[in-house]
Amino acid sequence: MTLDIKNITEAVPHPELTCTTCHACCCRLEVMIITDTGVPEEHIAYDKWGGETMLRLDDGWCSALDRETYMCTIYENRPWICREFEMGSYECKTERTEQM
């Protein structure tokens, strides 16, 4: 019997997902800034080619994450990719499973 990892991920029960109970798994991902949404300069990192990404701290967490509330401190100006990463989506559940 072979196991399909997608089916396992979907079958694993997840408590109700909300950004306040998630512990911000997605805030450990590399986020490219591909449109201008007003991300403050202090949260932008530049690669050797001049590409912009969200600054991640030495421990891998996004610099815009409030560590006490796990909420984004620049929510209204967050990158497009963060806006598209839907809470409770397949991608969200996959990241949660990998981080646990």
Secondary structure, DSSP 8 states (H G I E B T S, - for coil): ----HHHHHHHS------TTTS--GGGGS--B--S-S---GGGEEE-TTS-EEE-B-TTS-BTTEETTTTEETTGGG--HHHHHS-TTSHHHHHHHHHH-
